[in-house]
Amino acid sequence: MAAQVAPGAPSLMGIATPAAGATEQYEGGEARTSGSVLKLTLRTFIENKLAVAGLAILVFLVLFCFVGPHIYVTNQRTLNPANSNYAPSGAHLLGTDSEGFDVLGRLMVAGQSSIEIGLAAGFTAAIFGTLYGAVSAVAGGVVDAVLMRLVDALYSLPALFLLILLSAIFAPNLPLMILVLAFIAWLGPARLVRGEALTLRTREYVQAVKVAGGTQGRIVVRHIVPNAIGTIMVNTSFLIADAILALAALSYLGLGLPDTTPTWGGMLSNGTNVIFDGYWWQLYPAGIAIVLTVVAFNFIGDALRDSLDVRLQKR
Amino acid sequence: MTGYIIRRLLQSVAVLLLVTLIMFALFHMLPGNPARAELGVKAQPAAIAAFDKMQGLDKPVWYQYYLYLDHLAHGNLGFSYIQNASVALLFAQRFPKSILLVGLATLVAVVIAIPLGVMQAVRRNKPEDYFFTGTSFVFYSFPTFWLGIILIEIFSIQAHWLPPEAPEGTNVAQILANWKGLVLPVLTLALVSIAAYSRYMRSSMIESLAQDYIRTARAKGVGRRAILLRHALRNSLIPMATLIGLSLPSVLSGAVITESVFNYPGIGLLFWQSAQSDVPVLLGLTLVAAVGVIVGNLVADVLYAVLDPRIRY
């Protein structure tokens, strides 16, 4: 199909997630044990400079957000209007925002929720999409056609339109927000895994399960999902990146989470209100944090794809 | 070929019907009673009954869906009680302005991304390739709204070169007359696309350059330039055509953000302003966007089949 030639999931911010190459699997890999495939994959991954850079950024960010607040202790609970909009100084390394919160301290706390929400939404979407795609392919026939047309229909709704529509209708709290973000993200993995499963289900070992009387559920869980795990991993890291961006966009549009759950997008959104005042420290740090996180996940996804692509491995 | 187009057309119609079903379901998931939402909490029961009758809300659900489809077939996309105008009218007023923004941004993106991708493919794994690869990665990791705000900060607030807001105007001519205000919105929307398109162009070009016909051309003594432009580039452009068609949904999403940042009076701004309370507008515009995307995909697929003579269905 011509549609498959172009990359898989066009993501929110105009990133055409170039996931098509990820569908390559270990062709003729029977002779090798799974251990050596894993080792080979790991070695290729570590030799990849992008991967190392992505991982390093991610480790730094996690330490910054989750360990940082124990070292750089700030008050992020009570409003302190008397301290608002201080420029960076010894007392407040990145200044304070319009509500008197220390910006550096808030960056850490907001980072926790931003990363957690991104991970939760990304994994939820990946798990649901994987099962949906695998079930669709294994079931085949009319079920497959109907399930996939539903994916097509949802795909034709631009992500941000759907996101705004859902936020307007449901006014999400934290768990609901994760579901809403996952809801716009699961279509990509569903299509990818279905494509993969369509080739996998014709393999002898899957046929053997059928002949031996194994259920379709067993085929999906024990054979399709483990064999598609490479594709799924690559896609999940892009999904996480997209979810973080989507959450930021929603926050900017005023449809994000309430200020009681600080997020980077929320900080940026507040910062944009004061650009004409020249309070640059409220505009740049949170944006840089978002870009770093998203770059890190995109790097990792790209590197994972390369390391799972047998053609690029040194054998 | 004709068979393929017909099959693809039928598929699109099926998808379109499903989209209407989703929109209809979303409308019915709205909390509260539509009559009370439109007429206010103090509406008399008789007025509510009359409203329900007028809107067909007293009929069975399947009939309401039929009514909805019937309305759509007659170009009735719903009615905004807040703006006291039909969604179709609101859409028609803003559509040309959004097309202008999206069209210009796509044009700019293509004009920059294609040569950039070709250059990167030719100078593959050289410093300049690494530089632009890195830049692309950063740009497509940018939140669009932040990019817009930074451009405002640099070019409007610091340098005073360009206005921070998009031109106001009731029609395209007025907006074009004030073209300076268009520069930043178009740039914002284009930069993210450039990152994505140039990456794609680069890999497409690398793939073309590795083909046997390139080696043949080289062997028979075709000039370097001719190989690049006539043999490699032309074949690499085919997947680009598809990509541009398929990236329509993300461009539309970007337009919502860009129009909100620059206060550009297009469909995206209308959509955002309706997000708080005007659900009929949201549903109507989402449906129109979906139609645009479905048609875009259809055109991209058919174009692909037409442009590439190797593809036979």
Contacts between the chains, C-beta under 8 A, distances in Angstrom:
chain1	res1	chain2	res2	distance
A	2	B	242	6.8
A	2	B	300	7.9
A	2	B	301	4.8
A	2	B	304	4.3
A	2	B	305	6.1
A	2	B	311	6.7
A	3	B	246	7.8
A	3	B	297	7.0
A	3	B	300	8.0
A	3	B	301	5.8
A	5	B	239	5.9
A	5	B	242	6.2
A	5	B	304	7.0
A	6	B	239	6.4
A	6	B	242	4.6
A	6	B	243	5.1
A	6	B	246	4.9
A	6	B	300	7.5
A	7	B	200	7.3
A	7	B	243	7.5
A	10	B	246	6.1
A	10	B	247	5.5
A	10	B	249	5.9
A	10	B	250	4.6
A	11	B	250	6.5
A	12	B	250	6.6
A	12	B	253	5.6
A	13	B	140	6.6
A	13	B	142	7.3
A	13	B	143	7.1
A	13	B	144	5.6
A	13	B	192	5.7
A	13	B	250	6.9
A	13	B	253	7.5
A	13	B	254	6.7
A	14	B	140	6.9
A	14	B	144	7.5
A	14	B	192	4.1
A	14	B	193	5.3
A	14	B	195	7.7
A	14	B	196	5.5
A	14	B	247	6.6
A	14	B	250	4.3
A	14	B	251	6.3
A	14	B	253	7.6
A	14	B	254	5.2
A	15	B	140	4.6
A	15	B	192	7.7
A	15	B	195	7.7
A	15	B	196	5.6
A	15	B	250	7.2
A	16	B	196	4.9
A	16	B	200	6.5
A	16	B	243	6.2
A	16	B	246	7.1
A	16	B	247	5.7
A	16	B	250	7.3
A	18	B	199	6.8
A	18	B	200	6.9
A	18	B	203	7.3
A	149	B	11	7.7
A	149	B	14	5.6
A	149	B	15	5.9
A	149	B	18	5.8
A	150	B	18	6.2
A	152	B	11	7.8
A	152	B	15	4.6
A	152	B	18	7.5
A	153	B	15	5.0
A	153	B	16	7.9
A	153	B	18	3.6
A	153	B	19	4.8
A	153	B	21	7.9
A	153	B	22	6.1
A	153	B	290	7.8
A	154	B	22	7.1
A	155	B	249	7.6
A	155	B	293	7.9
A	156	B	15	6.2
A	156	B	19	6.1
A	156	B	249	7.2
A	156	B	290	4.5
A	156	B	293	4.4
A	156	B	294	4.9
A	156	B	297	7.3
A	157	B	19	7.0
A	157	B	22	7.6
A	157	B	249	7.5
A	157	B	286	5.9
A	157	B	289	6.9
A	157	B	290	5.1
A	157	B	293	7.5
A	158	B	248	7.9
A	158	B	249	4.0
A	158	B	250	7.2
A	158	B	252	4.3
A	158	B	253	4.7
A	158	B	256	8.0
A	158	B	286	7.9
A	158	B	289	5.2
A	158	B	290	7.9
A	158	B	293	6.6
A	159	B	249	6.6
A	159	B	250	7.2
A	159	B	253	5.4
A	160	B	252	7.7
A	160	B	253	3.5
A	160	B	254	8.0
A	160	B	256	5.2
A	160	B	257	7.1
A	161	B	252	7.1
A	161	B	253	6.9
A	161	B	256	7.1
A	161	B	271	6.8
A	161	B	282	7.9
A	161	B	285	7.2
A	161	B	286	4.7
A	161	B	289	5.5
A	162	B	286	7.0
A	164	B	256	7.3
A	164	B	271	6.7
A	164	B	272	7.1
A	164	B	275	5.0
A	164	B	282	6.9
A	165	B	26	6.7
A	165	B	282	5.1
A	165	B	283	7.3
A	165	B	286	5.8
A	167	B	275	7.2
A	168	B	275	4.9
A	168	B	276	7.1
A	168	B	277	8.0
A	168	B	279	6.5
A	168	B	282	6.0
A	169	B	26	6.6
A	169	B	29	6.4
A	169	B	30	6.1
A	169	B	31	7.6
A	169	B	279	7.1
A	241	B	141	7.0
A	245	B	141	7.6
A	245	B	143	5.7
A	248	B	143	4.6
A	248	B	145	7.8
A	248	B	146	7.7
A	249	B	143	6.2
A	249	B	144	7.0
A	249	B	145	6.4
A	249	B	257	6.0
A	252	B	143	7.2
A	252	B	145	4.5
A	252	B	146	7.9
A	252	B	257	7.3
A	252	B	260	7.7
A	253	B	256	7.9
A	253	B	257	7.5
A	253	B	260	6.3
A	253	B	272	5.8
A	253	B	275	6.8
A	254	B	275	7.9
A	255	B	275	6.1
A	265	B	143	7.3
A	268	B	143	7.1
A	268	B	145	7.7
A	268	B	146	5.9
A	272	B	145	7.5
A	272	B	149	5.1
A	275	B	149	6.3
A	275	B	152	6.8
A	275	B	153	5.6
A	275	B	157	6.5
A	276	B	157	6.6
A	278	B	157	7.8
A	280	B	153	7.8
A	283	B	149	6.8
A	283	B	150	7.8
A	283	B	153	6.9
A	287	B	143	6.8
A	287	B	146	4.4
A	287	B	150	7.5
A	290	B	141	7.8
A	290	B	143	5.7
A	290	B	146	7.3
A	291	B	138	6.4
A	291	B	141	5.1
A	291	B	142	5.9
A	291	B	143	7.7
A	294	B	141	3.7
A	295	B	137	5.8
A	295	B	138	6.3
A	295	B	141	4.5
A	298	B	137	6.2
A	298	B	140	7.5
A	298	B	141	6.0
A	299	B	137	7.2
